[in-house]
Amino acid sequence: MHDFEILLDVIKSYNEEEIERIKKAYSFASEAHKNQVRQSGEPYIIHPINVCINLAKFHADGATLVAGMLHDVVEDTKYTIEDIENEFGSEVAKLVLGVTKINDIHFSSLDEARDANIRRIITSLNDDVRIIIIKLCDRLHNMRTLKFKESFKQQRSALETLSIFVPLAYFIGAFRLKCELEDICLSYLKPEIYEDLLKKQQRIKREYSHCIEITSKKISEMLDSNSIKYEMRSKLINIYNVYKKIKRGYKINEIHDLVNIKVIVETRDECYRVLGLVHKLFKPMNYKFKDYIATPKTNMYRSLHTTVFGPLEKLIQIQIKTKDMDNINTYGLASYWNQYRGMGSKKMQEELLRNYQFMSTITDLNETIKNDKAFIEKIKNEIFSNNIYVYTANGDIVELPNNSTPIDFAYKIHTNIGNHLSKCFVNGDEVSLDYKLKNKDRIIVIVKDSSHPYKKWLNIVTTSLAKRKIKEYFKSKE
């Protein structure tokens, strides 16, 4: 089947009314790219079609699909953004402009141009998250066809993808796309390790097949006998995650979530009921239980995770969630296209700005750092690094960079709390204000009207936000 026919079939499955508009965009893009070929030798139009297929799997709205089809037209052909607007309207034109690279002639080097364009991609989250989703789907197809590039370009693309696009996919919750990008990157950056782990993954699949079969059958019988409606499927951990765990010192047989079984039910209450029933069937490893429903991850991932001693002496992770949770866990913010037909993109943007903690950091860094390279480094260090997750007194999760202090925490909560911070208690014990917070710390801060920042705090804090607020305090006192 031709790629365009595949695209139309996917779109018809959820939004048939957009078919004519997609056909028009395809005709326009085909004409624009008619004399262009990719390094694979294929007609260039194959690329935008496949970007659209990736978008359609997210159930993207019509404007996003059209923009995906046209995303390279302004950058690579004679047509202008005005041409796009005249033919397809201002909404599509805005999305296409958002994914179009700034022309290299504005910069003294290719590195400068790349930094500026990466900054543009990251900060487009403030304007319209659909731009990021188009770029992620664009990057995914480019990575799938990376074998046609020269070796040094493969390495550069893989490194850039792993440091920028994988974290972006994680933070907007596009888990499936993130995992595929990670595995492709590893295959180019560490090909021998990748091939070795791929063989081990295939072996694990064979070794676990009977265990999964027995476990699934027992859980199915239990749910049926309790009249609980459910869906169930199993999944292997992706290769890059195995690689990360081995780097941290784990042996393959010590990784408790090599295989997971997802149990998808209808309500939140049923999730907890199923958890109890699963623990009647299989003994749990208590320290491996996670309740991401009561305390979702900062990218809004929600599920119950329990690792149990399964059949045939195998450990197996059971994940219990509702259909809505599963949709968000798989597609992230893009799942709102499916939940809110016609209003999906608006809901996505509202949700992003309201609930996703990393957004305030991006906004703050964009406002305070002028140099593109410095901005990207700060983004990597403060958002895309191995962050820590700490708890407020009320149990809310706060995301912070490594080496953050109680002062960073206080300013993350509110400027006035930072400016009047007096004492801090971590896990019940008083600590100094230069204490380095650790993952899962529970923090209580004490504020006093008479307390105020000290200039030495500037050498203690880690986050740009805290440094800026402290400087603003002293400037206000001049």
C-alpha positions as CSV (number, residue, x, y, z in Angstrom):
1,M,0.0,0.0,0.0
2,H,1.3,3.5,-0.9
3,D,2.3,5.6,2.1
4,F,-0.4,8.2,1.3
5,E,-3.1,5.6,1.3
6,I,-1.8,4.4,4.7
7,L,-2.1,8.0,5.9
8,L,-5.7,8.4,4.6
9,D,-6.7,5.1,6.3
10,V,-5.3,6.2,9.7
11,I,-7.1,9.6,9.4
12,K,-10.4,8.0,8.4
13,S,-10.3,5.9,11.5
14,Y,-10.8,9.0,13.7
15,N,-11.5,12.1,11.6
16,E,-12.8,11.4,8.2
17,E,-14.1,15.0,7.7
18,E,-10.4,16.2,7.3
19,I,-9.7,13.9,4.3
20,E,-10.3,16.5,1.6
21,R,-8.1,19.1,3.3
22,I,-5.3,16.6,3.6
23,K,-5.6,15.7,0.0
24,K,-5.3,19.4,-0.9
25,A,-2.2,19.7,1.3
26,Y,-0.7,16.6,-0.3
27,S,-1.2,18.0,-3.8
28,F,0.3,21.3,-2.8
29,A,3.3,19.7,-1.1
30,S,3.8,17.3,-4.0
31,E,4.0,20.2,-6.5
32,A,6.3,22.1,-4.2
33,H,8.8,19.2,-3.7
34,K,8.3,17.6,-7.1
35,N,12.0,17.9,-8.2
36,Q,13.5,17.0,-4.8
37,V,14.7,13.7,-3.6
38,R,16.0,12.5,-0.2
39,Q,19.4,10.9,0.3
40,S,17.7,7.5,0.2
41,G,16.8,8.3,-3.4
42,E,13.1,8.4,-2.6
43,P,10.9,11.4,-3.7
44,Y,11.0,14.0,-1.0
45,I,7.2,13.9,-0.5
46,I,7.7,10.5,1.2
47,H,9.0,12.4,4.2
48,P,6.1,14.8,4.9
49,I,3.6,11.9,4.3
50,N,5.4,9.9,7.0
51,V,5.5,12.8,9.4
52,C,1.7,13.0,8.9
53,I,1.3,9.3,9.5
54,N,3.2,9.8,12.8
55,L,0.9,12.7,13.7
56,A,-2.2,10.8,12.7
57,K,-1.3,8.1,15.2
58,F,-1.6,10.8,17.8
59,H,-5.0,11.6,16.4
60,A,-3.8,15.1,15.5
61,D,-6.3,17.7,14.5
62,G,-6.8,18.9,10.9
63,A,-4.6,22.0,11.1
64,T,-1.7,20.0,12.6
65,L,-2.0,17.3,9.9
66,V,-1.9,19.9,7.1
67,A,1.0,21.7,8.8
68,G,2.8,18.4,9.0
69,M,2.4,17.8,5.3
70,L,3.6,21.4,4.5
71,H,6.3,21.7,7.2
72,D,9.3,21.8,4.8
73,V,7.7,23.8,2.0
74,V,8.7,27.3,3.2
75,E,12.2,26.1,4.2
76,D,13.0,24.0,1.1
77,T,11.0,25.4,-1.9
78,K,10.0,28.6,-3.6
79,Y,6.7,29.0,-1.7
80,T,6.4,31.5,1.1
81,I,4.5,31.5,4.4
82,E,2.1,34.0,2.7
83,D,1.3,31.3,0.1
84,I,0.6,28.8,2.8
85,E,-1.7,31.3,4.6
86,N,-3.6,32.1,1.4
87,E,-4.2,28.5,0.6
88,F,-4.7,27.0,4.1
89,G,-5.4,29.8,6.5
90,S,-3.6,31.6,9.4
91,E,-3.7,28.7,11.9
92,V,-1.8,26.3,9.5
93,A,0.6,29.1,8.5
94,K,1.4,29.8,12.2
95,L,2.2,26.1,12.8
96,V,4.3,25.9,9.6
97,L,6.2,29.0,10.6
98,G,6.8,27.6,14.0
99,V,8.6,24.5,12.6
100,T,10.5,26.4,9.9
101,K,14.2,26.9,10.6
102,I,15.6,30.4,10.8
103,N,17.7,31.0,7.7
104,D,21.4,30.3,8.3
105,I,22.5,33.6,6.7
106,H,21.5,35.4,9.9
107,F,24.3,33.7,11.8
108,S,28.1,33.6,11.7
109,S,28.3,29.8,12.1
110,L,26.2,26.7,11.6
111,D,26.4,26.1,15.4
112,E,24.9,29.5,16.1
113,A,22.1,28.8,13.7
114,R,21.4,25.4,15.2
115,D,21.4,26.8,18.7
116,A,18.9,29.5,17.7
117,N,16.6,27.0,16.0
118,I,16.7,24.6,19.0
119,R,15.8,27.5,21.3
120,R,12.9,28.4,19.0
121,I,11.6,24.8,19.2
122,I,11.8,24.7,23.0
123,T,10.2,28.1,23.5
124,S,7.4,27.4,21.0
125,L,5.9,25.4,23.9
126,N,4.7,28.8,25.3
127,D,2.9,29.5,22.1
128,D,1.5,26.2,20.8
129,V,2.5,22.7,21.9
130,R,1.4,21.4,18.5
131,I,4.7,22.8,17.0
132,I,6.7,20.6,19.3
133,I,4.6,17.5,18.4
134,I,5.1,18.2,14.7
135,K,8.9,18.6,15.3
136,L,8.9,15.3,17.3
137,C,7.1,13.4,14.5
138,D,9.5,15.0,12.0
139,R,12.5,14.0,14.0
140,L,11.1,10.4,14.4
141,H,10.9,9.9,10.7
142,N,14.3,11.4,10.1
143,M,15.8,9.1,12.8
144,R,14.1,6.1,11.2
145,T,15.8,6.9,7.9
146,L,19.2,8.0,9.4
147,K,21.1,5.1,7.8
148,F,21.3,7.1,4.6
149,K,23.3,9.9,6.2
150,E,27.1,10.0,6.7
151,S,28.5,8.5,9.9
152,F,29.4,11.9,11.6
153,K,25.9,13.2,10.8
154,Q,24.3,10.1,12.3
155,Q,26.3,10.6,15.5
156,R,25.4,14.3,15.6
157,S,21.7,13.7,15.0
158,A,21.6,10.9,17.6
159,L,23.3,13.1,20.3
160,E,21.1,16.1,19.6
161,T,18.0,13.8,19.6
162,L,19.0,12.2,22.9
163,S,19.8,15.6,24.6
164,I,16.9,17.7,23.3
165,F,14.1,15.8,21.6
166,V,13.9,12.8,23.9
167,P,13.5,15.0,27.0
168,L,10.9,17.1,25.2
169,A,9.0,13.9,24.4
170,Y,9.2,12.8,28.0
171,F,8.1,16.2,29.4
172,I,5.0,16.3,27.2
173,G,4.3,12.7,28.1
174,A,4.8,11.2,24.6
175,F,6.2,7.9,26.0
176,R,5.9,5.6,23.0
177,L,7.7,8.1,20.7
178,K,10.3,8.8,23.4
179,C,11.2,5.1,23.7
180,E,11.6,4.6,20.0
181,L,13.8,7.7,19.7
182,E,16.0,6.4,22.6
183,D,16.5,3.0,21.0
184,I,17.3,4.4,17.6
185,C,19.9,6.9,19.2
186,L,21.5,4.1,21.1
187,S,21.8,2.0,17.9
188,Y,24.0,4.7,16.3
189,L,25.9,5.9,19.4
190,K,26.7,2.5,20.9
191,P,26.0,0.0,18.1
192,E,27.7,-3.0,19.6
193,I,26.0,-2.5,23.0
194,Y,22.7,-2.0,21.2
195,E,23.0,-5.3,19.3
196,D,24.0,-7.1,22.4
197,L,21.0,-5.8,24.4
198,L,18.7,-6.4,21.4
199,K,19.7,-10.1,21.6
200,K,19.2,-10.1,25.4
201,Q,15.8,-8.5,24.9
202,Q,14.7,-11.2,22.5
203,R,16.0,-13.9,24.9
204,I,14.0,-12.2,27.8
205,K,10.9,-12.2,25.5
206,R,11.3,-16.0,25.0
207,E,12.0,-16.7,28.7
208,Y,9.1,-14.7,29.9
209,S,6.5,-15.8,27.4
210,H,5.2,-18.7,29.5
211,C,5.3,-16.6,32.7
212,I,3.2,-13.8,31.0
213,E,0.8,-16.4,29.7
214,I,0.2,-17.9,33.1
215,T,0.1,-14.5,34.9
216,S,-2.4,-13.0,32.4
217,K,-4.6,-16.1,32.6
218,K,-4.8,-15.9,36.4
219,I,-5.5,-12.2,36.4
220,S,-8.2,-12.6,33.7
221,E,-9.9,-15.3,35.6
222,M,-9.8,-13.2,38.8
223,L,-11.2,-10.1,37.1
224,D,-13.9,-12.1,35.3
225,S,-15.0,-13.7,38.6
226,N,-15.3,-10.2,40.2
227,S,-17.2,-8.8,37.2
228,I,-14.6,-6.2,36.4
229,K,-14.4,-5.0,32.8
230,Y,-10.8,-4.7,31.6
231,E,-8.2,-4.7,28.8
232,M,-4.8,-6.3,29.3
233,R,-1.5,-6.3,27.4
234,S,2.1,-7.0,28.1
235,K,5.2,-5.1,27.2
236,L,9.0,-5.4,27.3
237,I,11.1,-2.6,28.7
238,N,12.8,-0.7,25.9
239,I,16.5,-1.3,25.1
240,Y,17.7,2.1,26.1
241,N,16.1,1.8,29.6
242,V,17.9,-1.6,30.1
243,Y,21.2,0.2,29.0
244,K,20.6,3.0,31.6
245,K,20.0,0.5,34.4
246,I,23.1,-1.6,33.5
247,K,25.1,1.6,33.5
248,R,23.8,2.2,37.1
249,G,25.2,-1.2,38.1
250,Y,22.2,-3.5,37.7
251,K,22.5,-7.0,36.2
252,I,19.8,-8.0,33.8
253,N,18.2,-10.4,36.3
254,E,18.1,-7.7,38.9
255,I,15.9,-5.4,36.8
256,H,12.4,-5.8,38.2
257,D,10.4,-4.2,35.4
258,L,11.9,-6.0,32.4
259,V,8.4,-7.1,31.6
260,N,5.1,-5.5,32.6
261,I,1.5,-6.4,32.3
262,K,-0.9,-3.5,31.9
263,V,-4.4,-3.9,33.3
264,I,-6.7,-1.2,32.1
265,V,-10.0,-0.7,33.9
266,E,-12.8,1.8,33.8
267,T,-12.6,3.8,37.1
268,R,-10.0,5.0,39.5
269,D,-11.7,3.1,42.3
270,E,-11.4,-0.1,40.3
271,C,-7.6,0.4,40.0
272,Y,-7.2,0.1,43.8
273,R,-9.6,-2.8,43.9
274,V,-7.6,-4.7,41.2
275,L,-4.4,-3.9,43.1
276,G,-5.8,-5.7,46.2
277,L,-6.9,-8.7,44.1
278,V,-3.5,-8.9,42.3
279,H,-1.8,-9.0,45.7
280,K,-4.0,-11.9,46.7
281,L,-2.8,-13.8,43.7
282,F,0.9,-12.9,43.8
283,K,3.1,-11.7,46.7
284,P,4.3,-8.1,46.1
285,M,7.8,-6.7,46.6
286,N,6.6,-4.0,49.0
287,Y,9.5,-1.6,48.3
288,K,8.7,-1.7,44.5
289,F,5.1,-0.4,44.9
290,K,4.4,3.1,43.4
291,D,1.1,5.0,43.5
292,Y,1.3,7.4,40.6
293,I,-2.4,7.9,40.7
294,A,-2.4,9.7,44.1
295,T,0.9,11.4,43.2
296,P,1.2,11.7,39.4
297,K,4.6,12.2,37.8
298,T,5.4,15.7,36.8
299,N,4.5,14.9,33.2
300,M,1.0,13.8,34.4
301,Y,1.7,10.1,34.1
302,R,-0.7,8.1,36.4
303,S,-0.8,4.5,37.2
304,L,-0.4,2.0,40.0
305,H,2.9,0.0,39.7
306,T,3.4,-3.2,41.7
307,T,6.2,-5.7,41.2
308,V,5.2,-9.2,42.2
309,F,6.8,-12.6,42.5
310,G,5.3,-14.2,39.5
311,P,5.1,-17.8,38.2
312,L,8.3,-19.7,37.3
313,E,10.4,-17.7,39.7
314,K,10.1,-14.5,37.6
315,L,9.6,-11.0,38.8
316,I,6.9,-9.2,36.9
317,Q,5.6,-5.6,37.1
318,I,1.8,-5.1,37.0
319,Q,0.6,-1.6,36.0
320,I,-3.0,-0.8,36.8
321,K,-4.7,2.3,35.2
322,T,-7.9,3.6,33.6
323,K,-8.4,4.0,29.8
324,D,-7.9,7.8,30.1
325,M,-4.7,7.3,32.2
326,D,-3.4,4.8,29.6
327,N,-4.1,7.2,26.8
328,I,-2.2,10.1,28.5
329,N,0.6,7.7,29.6
330,T,1.1,6.7,26.0
331,Y,0.5,9.9,24.1
332,G,0.9,12.6,26.7
333,L,-0.6,15.9,26.0
334,A,-1.4,14.7,22.5
335,S,-4.1,12.5,24.0
336,Y,-6.3,15.6,24.4
337,W,-6.9,15.5,20.7
338,N,-8.8,12.3,21.2
339,Q,-10.6,13.5,24.4
340,Y,-11.7,16.9,23.3
341,R,-12.7,16.8,19.6
342,G,-12.5,20.3,18.2
343,M,-11.1,21.8,21.4
344,G,-8.1,19.4,21.8
345,S,-5.3,21.9,21.0
346,K,-6.8,24.5,23.4
347,K,-7.1,22.0,26.2
348,M,-3.5,20.8,25.5
349,Q,-2.1,24.3,25.8
350,E,-4.1,25.1,29.0
351,E,-3.0,21.8,30.6
352,L,0.6,22.4,29.7
353,L,0.7,25.9,31.2
354,R,-1.3,24.9,34.3
355,N,0.2,21.6,35.4
356,Y,3.5,21.0,33.8
357,Q,6.2,22.3,36.2
358,F,9.0,22.6,33.6
359,M,7.1,25.3,31.7
360,S,7.7,28.0,34.3
361,T,11.4,27.3,34.2
362,I,11.5,27.5,30.4
363,T,9.6,30.8,30.5
364,D,12.0,32.2,33.2
365,L,15.2,31.1,31.4
366,N,13.9,32.5,28.1
367,E,13.2,35.9,29.7
368,T,16.6,36.2,31.4
369,I,19.2,34.5,29.1
370,K,19.9,36.2,25.8
371,N,22.6,34.0,24.4
372,D,21.1,30.9,22.6
373,K,24.0,28.5,23.5
374,A,23.8,29.6,27.2
375,F,20.0,29.1,27.2
376,I,20.3,25.6,25.8
377,E,23.0,24.6,28.4
378,K,20.8,26.0,31.2
379,I,17.8,24.0,29.8
380,K,19.9,20.9,29.8
381,N,21.2,21.4,33.3
382,E,18.0,22.6,35.0
383,I,15.3,20.6,33.1
384,F,16.7,17.9,31.0
385,S,19.3,16.6,33.5
386,N,18.5,13.8,36.0
387,N,16.3,16.0,38.2
388,I,15.2,15.2,41.7
389,Y,11.6,15.1,42.9
390,V,10.9,16.2,46.5
391,Y,7.7,16.5,48.5
392,T,6.0,19.5,50.1
393,A,4.4,19.1,53.6
394,N,1.1,18.4,51.8
395,G,2.6,15.6,49.6
396,D,2.8,17.6,46.4
397,I,5.7,16.7,44.2
398,V,8.2,19.5,43.2
399,E,10.7,19.0,40.5
400,L,14.2,20.5,40.9
401,P,17.6,20.2,39.3
402,N,20.3,18.1,41.0
403,N,22.2,20.0,43.8
404,S,19.2,22.2,44.6
405,T,19.0,23.6,48.1
406,P,16.1,24.6,50.4
407,I,16.5,28.1,49.0
408,D,15.8,26.9,45.5
409,F,12.8,24.9,46.8
410,A,11.4,28.0,48.6
411,Y,11.7,30.2,45.5
412,K,10.1,27.5,43.3
413,I,7.1,27.6,45.6
414,H,6.7,31.4,45.8
415,T,8.9,34.5,45.7
416,N,7.7,35.6,49.1
417,I,8.5,32.3,50.7
418,G,12.1,32.5,49.3
419,N,12.5,36.1,50.4
420,H,11.4,35.3,54.0
421,L,12.9,31.9,54.4
422,S,14.1,31.3,57.9
423,K,14.5,27.6,58.5
424,C,14.1,24.3,56.7
425,F,13.2,20.8,57.9
426,V,14.0,17.8,55.7
427,N,12.3,14.5,56.7
428,G,11.7,15.9,60.1
429,D,15.2,17.1,60.8
430,E,16.4,20.8,60.6
431,V,19.0,21.3,57.9
432,S,21.2,24.2,56.9
433,L,20.0,26.3,54.0
434,D,22.9,25.1,51.8
435,Y,21.9,21.4,52.3
436,K,21.7,19.5,49.0
437,L,18.2,18.1,48.6
438,K,17.9,14.5,47.7
439,N,15.2,12.6,45.7
440,K,12.0,11.9,47.7
441,D,13.0,14.3,50.6
442,R,10.0,15.8,52.4
443,I,10.5,19.5,53.0
444,I,8.9,21.9,55.4
445,V,10.1,25.5,55.3
446,I,9.6,28.1,58.0
447,V,9.2,31.7,57.0
448,K,9.4,34.9,59.2
449,D,8.6,38.5,58.3
450,S,12.0,39.5,59.7
451,S,14.0,37.0,57.5
452,H,15.5,38.1,54.2
453,P,18.0,36.9,51.6
454,Y,21.7,37.2,52.0
455,K,24.2,37.9,49.1
456,K,26.0,34.7,50.0
457,W,22.9,32.8,48.8
458,L,23.9,33.6,45.2
459,N,26.8,31.2,45.7
460,I,24.6,28.5,47.2
461,V,21.6,28.2,44.9
462,T,21.4,26.2,41.8
463,T,18.4,27.4,39.9
464,S,18.3,30.5,37.7
465,L,15.0,31.4,39.2
466,A,16.4,31.6,42.7
467,K,19.4,33.6,41.6
468,R,17.2,36.1,39.7
469,K,14.8,36.6,42.6
470,I,17.7,37.2,45.1
471,K,19.2,39.7,42.7
472,E,15.8,41.4,42.3
473,Y,15.4,41.6,46.1
474,F,18.8,43.4,46.5
475,K,18.1,45.7,43.6
476,S,14.8,46.7,45.2
477,K,16.7,47.8,48.3
478,E,19.2,50.1,46.5
